[in-house]
Amino acid sequence: MKKFSRILVVLAVLSMAIGLMTGCGNKKSEKSDNQSSVEQNKKNGKIKVGVFSDKHPFGYVDKKVNNKGYDVVLAHRLAKDLLGDENKVEFVLVEAASRVEFLQSNKVDVILANFTVTDERKEVVDYALPYMKVSLGVVSPNGKVITDVKQLKGKKLIVNKGTTAETYFTQKYPDIELLKYDQNTEAFNALKDGRGAALAHDNTLVYAWARENKGFTTGIKSLGEHDFIAPAVKKGNDDLKGWIDDEITKLTKEGFFEKDYKKTLLPVYGKTVEADTVIMNEKELKEYK
């Protein structure tokens, strides 16, 4: 009996030891999972940035298969200031619904894909300081222009999965039928084909799209509250977040975003949109903090 008791004690001690070792292993694993830190990026000699491939003029792939757009210009600058070379950026193409997963699985270090800050997303990713302002807009065909949400009753509204437009209409207008698509190209093609009465997305995007596609009008230019677009990093990556915060503050002060706007957005917007309705200024950035 005593021998049996001693065996039980030994087994219990071994079990506790294994548990402690496993716990330590998990902590080490968790730490390694978060190694998209500034020093790790420098060690790797690159920064992996998630961008869109089909959201002109913010993130898109041109005919020469080069990444272009407002977010892409920012990504190159981050690489230059972090690693000394603007080309030390690895672009990873994402869709709206995959942005969080790509951060959590370390497929990217930072998301620069028109990622609007929301309370729900703050639970699963960490946002740096914002670099753009945005609200929702609704674009529809000329002759059947939607100017009020009430006009969408009994009609189909096109949205992208994982966007603030999907969330907004699901919560605020559950009676409106939503046609949901993964990619921006699919969504806008659905509007062209008449599968929906209108399309809701960031107003910064629908302004540009309507200007480039004759026969369509942004009938609702601003819907809901004004939101902010910011870089996002994996939850808990305080090191990289802090570095990007400092970078956004510096770039705002030096007028980088005004130059980026003139290079990528102004040729598309023309006089349709004023720069100060899109980009953050120093005062707004301080108030946001």
C-alpha positions as CSV (number, residue, x, y, z in Angstrom):
1,M,0.0,0.0,0.0
2,K,2.8,2.3,0.9
3,K,4.6,1.4,-2.3
4,F,1.5,2.2,-4.3
5,S,1.2,5.6,-2.5
6,R,4.8,6.4,-3.3
7,I,4.1,5.6,-7.0
8,L,1.1,7.9,-7.0
9,V,3.3,10.7,-5.5
10,V,6.0,10.2,-8.2
11,L,3.4,10.3,-10.9
12,A,1.9,13.5,-9.5
13,V,5.3,15.2,-9.4
14,L,6.1,14.1,-13.0
15,S,2.7,15.4,-14.1
16,M,3.3,18.8,-12.5
17,A,6.8,19.0,-14.0
18,I,5.5,18.2,-17.5
19,G,2.8,20.8,-17.0
20,L,5.4,23.4,-16.1
21,M,7.5,22.5,-19.1
22,T,4.5,22.7,-21.4
23,G,3.6,26.1,-19.9
24,C,7.0,27.4,-20.5
25,G,6.9,26.1,-24.0
26,N,3.6,27.8,-24.6
27,K,5.0,31.1,-23.4
28,K,8.0,30.7,-25.6
29,S,5.7,29.9,-28.5
30,E,3.5,32.9,-27.8
31,K,6.6,35.1,-27.7
32,S,7.9,33.7,-31.0
33,D,4.4,34.2,-32.6
34,N,4.8,37.9,-31.9
35,Q,8.2,38.2,-33.3
36,S,7.1,40.8,-36.0
37,S,8.8,43.3,-33.8
38,V,11.0,46.1,-35.1
39,E,14.2,44.2,-34.3
40,Q,12.9,41.1,-36.0
41,N,12.0,43.1,-39.1
42,K,15.5,44.5,-39.2
43,K,16.9,41.0,-38.8
44,N,14.7,39.7,-41.6
45,G,15.6,42.7,-43.8
46,K,12.0,43.3,-44.8
47,I,8.6,44.2,-43.6
48,K,5.5,42.3,-44.9
49,V,2.6,44.6,-45.6
50,G,-0.9,43.6,-46.5
51,V,-2.5,45.7,-49.2
52,F,-5.4,45.4,-51.6
53,S,-4.9,44.3,-55.3
54,D,-8.1,45.8,-56.6
55,K,-9.0,49.0,-54.7
56,H,-7.8,51.8,-57.0
57,P,-6.5,54.3,-56.1
58,F,-5.5,53.0,-52.6
59,G,-4.1,49.6,-53.3
60,Y,-4.0,47.9,-56.7
61,V,-1.8,46.0,-59.1
62,D,-1.1,47.7,-62.5
63,K,-0.7,46.2,-65.9
64,K,3.0,45.6,-65.2
65,V,2.0,43.7,-62.1
66,N,3.4,46.4,-59.8
67,N,1.7,47.4,-56.5
68,K,0.5,51.0,-56.7
69,G,-1.7,53.4,-54.8
70,Y,-1.9,55.6,-51.7
71,D,-1.4,52.8,-49.2
72,V,1.5,51.4,-51.3
73,V,3.3,54.7,-51.3
74,L,3.0,54.7,-47.5
75,A,4.3,51.2,-47.3
76,H,7.4,52.1,-49.2
77,R,8.1,55.0,-46.9
78,L,7.7,52.8,-43.8
79,A,10.3,50.4,-45.3
80,K,12.7,53.2,-46.1
81,D,12.5,54.7,-42.6
82,L,12.6,51.3,-40.8
83,L,15.1,49.4,-43.0
84,G,16.9,52.2,-45.0
85,D,15.5,51.0,-48.4
86,E,12.0,51.6,-49.7
87,N,12.1,48.4,-51.7
88,K,12.6,46.2,-48.6
89,V,8.8,45.7,-48.4
90,E,7.1,42.5,-49.3
91,F,3.5,43.1,-50.4
92,V,1.0,40.5,-49.5
93,L,-2.4,40.8,-51.3
94,V,-5.4,40.6,-49.0
95,E,-9.2,40.9,-49.2
96,A,-11.3,42.8,-46.7
97,A,-12.4,39.6,-44.9
98,S,-8.9,38.2,-44.6
99,R,-7.1,41.2,-43.0
100,V,-7.4,40.0,-39.4
101,E,-6.5,36.4,-40.1
102,F,-3.4,37.5,-42.0
103,L,-2.2,39.4,-39.0
104,Q,-3.0,36.7,-36.5
105,S,-1.2,34.0,-38.6
106,N,1.9,36.2,-39.1
107,K,1.4,36.3,-42.9
108,V,1.9,40.0,-42.6
109,D,3.5,42.4,-40.1
110,V,1.2,45.3,-40.8
111,I,-2.1,45.9,-42.7
112,L,-2.3,48.9,-44.9
113,A,-5.5,48.0,-46.7
114,N,-7.9,50.8,-46.0
115,F,-8.5,49.2,-42.6
116,T,-11.2,51.3,-40.8
117,V,-10.8,51.5,-37.0
118,T,-13.8,49.9,-35.2
119,D,-14.4,48.8,-31.6
120,E,-15.0,45.2,-32.7
121,R,-11.7,45.1,-34.6
122,K,-9.8,46.6,-31.7
123,E,-10.6,43.4,-29.8
124,V,-8.5,41.3,-32.2
125,V,-5.9,43.7,-33.7
126,D,-3.9,46.7,-32.5
127,Y,-4.3,49.9,-34.5
128,A,-1.6,52.6,-34.8
129,L,-2.4,56.2,-35.3
130,P,-4.7,56.9,-38.3
131,Y,-3.6,58.5,-41.5
132,M,-7.0,59.0,-43.2
133,K,-10.6,60.0,-42.5
134,V,-13.6,58.2,-44.1
135,S,-17.3,57.6,-43.9
136,L,-19.7,55.4,-46.0
137,G,-20.9,56.4,-49.4
138,V,-23.5,54.8,-51.7
139,V,-23.1,54.7,-55.5
140,S,-25.9,53.9,-57.9
141,P,-26.7,54.1,-61.7
142,N,-27.7,57.4,-63.2
143,G,-31.5,57.6,-63.7
144,K,-32.0,55.5,-60.6
145,V,-29.8,57.4,-58.2
146,I,-30.2,56.4,-54.5
147,T,-30.1,59.6,-52.5
148,D,-31.6,58.3,-49.3
149,V,-31.3,55.0,-47.4
150,K,-35.1,54.7,-47.4
151,Q,-35.0,54.2,-51.2
152,L,-33.2,50.9,-50.7
153,K,-36.3,49.3,-49.1
154,G,-37.2,46.3,-51.1
155,K,-34.0,46.5,-53.2
156,K,-30.6,44.8,-53.0
157,L,-27.6,46.6,-51.8
158,I,-24.1,45.4,-52.7
159,V,-21.3,45.3,-50.1
160,N,-18.0,43.6,-49.5
161,K,-17.6,41.0,-46.8
162,G,-15.7,42.2,-43.7
163,T,-16.2,45.9,-44.4
164,T,-17.7,48.6,-42.3
165,A,-20.5,48.9,-44.9
166,E,-21.6,45.3,-44.2
167,T,-21.5,45.9,-40.5
168,Y,-23.3,49.2,-40.7
169,F,-26.2,48.0,-42.8
170,T,-26.5,44.7,-40.9
171,Q,-26.9,46.5,-37.6
172,K,-28.8,49.7,-38.6
173,Y,-30.9,48.4,-41.5
174,P,-31.5,44.6,-41.1
175,D,-34.4,44.8,-43.5
176,I,-32.3,45.8,-46.5
177,E,-31.1,42.7,-48.4
178,L,-27.3,42.6,-48.8
179,L,-25.5,41.0,-51.7
180,K,-22.0,40.2,-50.3
181,Y,-18.8,39.7,-52.2
182,D,-15.2,39.0,-51.2
183,Q,-13.4,41.2,-53.7
184,N,-14.0,44.8,-54.7
185,T,-13.9,43.8,-58.4
186,E,-16.7,41.3,-57.9
187,A,-18.8,43.9,-56.0
188,F,-18.5,46.7,-58.6
189,N,-19.0,44.2,-61.5
190,A,-22.3,43.2,-59.7
191,L,-23.3,46.9,-59.7
192,K,-22.5,47.3,-63.4
193,D,-24.5,44.1,-64.2
194,G,-27.5,45.4,-62.3
195,R,-27.5,42.7,-59.7
196,G,-28.1,45.3,-57.0
197,A,-29.7,48.8,-56.9
198,A,-26.6,50.4,-55.3
199,L,-23.3,49.7,-53.7
200,A,-22.1,50.8,-50.3
201,H,-18.4,51.2,-49.5
202,D,-16.0,53.8,-48.1
203,N,-16.9,57.2,-49.7
204,T,-13.2,57.7,-50.6
205,L,-13.5,54.7,-52.8
206,V,-16.9,55.2,-54.4
207,Y,-16.1,58.9,-55.2
208,A,-13.1,57.6,-57.3
209,W,-15.0,54.8,-58.9
210,A,-18.0,56.9,-59.9
211,R,-15.6,59.4,-61.4
212,E,-13.9,56.7,-63.5
213,N,-17.1,54.9,-64.5
214,K,-19.6,56.9,-66.5
215,G,-23.2,56.3,-65.8
216,F,-22.9,56.1,-62.0
217,T,-23.3,58.7,-59.2
218,T,-22.5,58.8,-55.5
219,G,-26.0,59.8,-54.4
220,I,-25.2,59.4,-50.7
221,K,-21.9,61.0,-50.1
222,S,-21.6,60.5,-46.3
223,L,-23.4,58.0,-44.1
224,G,-23.0,57.2,-40.5
225,E,-20.2,58.6,-38.3
226,H,-16.9,59.7,-39.6
227,D,-14.3,57.0,-39.1
228,F,-10.6,56.7,-39.3
229,I,-8.3,54.4,-41.3
230,A,-5.1,53.3,-39.6
231,P,-2.3,50.7,-39.9
232,A,-3.0,47.6,-37.9
233,V,-0.5,45.1,-36.4
234,K,-1.0,41.8,-34.6
235,K,-2.6,42.1,-31.1
236,G,0.1,42.6,-28.5
237,N,2.8,43.8,-30.9
238,D,3.4,46.9,-28.9
239,D,6.9,47.4,-30.3
240,L,5.9,47.7,-34.0
241,K,2.8,49.7,-33.1
242,G,4.8,52.2,-31.1
243,W,7.3,52.6,-34.0
244,I,4.5,53.2,-36.5
245,D,2.8,55.7,-34.1
246,D,5.9,57.8,-34.1
247,E,6.3,57.4,-37.9
248,I,2.7,58.6,-38.6
249,T,3.2,61.6,-36.3
250,K,6.5,62.5,-38.1
251,L,5.0,62.0,-41.6
252,T,2.0,64.1,-40.8
253,K,4.2,66.9,-39.5
254,E,6.4,66.9,-42.6
255,G,3.5,66.9,-45.1
256,F,4.1,63.4,-46.5
257,F,0.4,62.6,-46.7
258,E,-0.4,65.7,-48.7
259,K,2.3,64.7,-51.2
260,D,0.9,61.1,-51.3
261,Y,-2.6,62.6,-51.9
262,K,-1.4,64.7,-54.8
263,K,0.5,61.8,-56.4
264,T,-2.1,59.1,-56.1
265,L,-5.6,60.5,-55.2
266,L,-5.8,64.0,-56.8
267,P,-5.5,62.7,-60.4
268,V,-8.5,60.5,-59.7
269,Y,-10.6,62.8,-57.5
270,G,-10.0,66.0,-59.3
271,K,-12.1,68.7,-57.7
272,T,-14.7,66.1,-56.5
273,V,-13.0,65.7,-53.1
274,E,-11.0,68.2,-51.0
275,A,-7.8,66.9,-49.6
276,D,-8.6,67.9,-46.0
277,T,-11.7,65.7,-46.0
278,V,-9.5,62.7,-46.5
279,I,-6.1,63.2,-44.9
280,M,-5.4,63.9,-41.2
281,N,-3.8,67.1,-40.1
282,E,-1.6,67.6,-37.0
283,K,-4.4,69.0,-34.9
284,E,-6.7,66.1,-35.6
285,L,-4.0,63.6,-34.9
286,K,-3.3,65.2,-31.5
287,E,-7.1,65.2,-30.7
288,Y,-7.3,61.5,-31.7
289,K,-4.5,60.6,-29.3
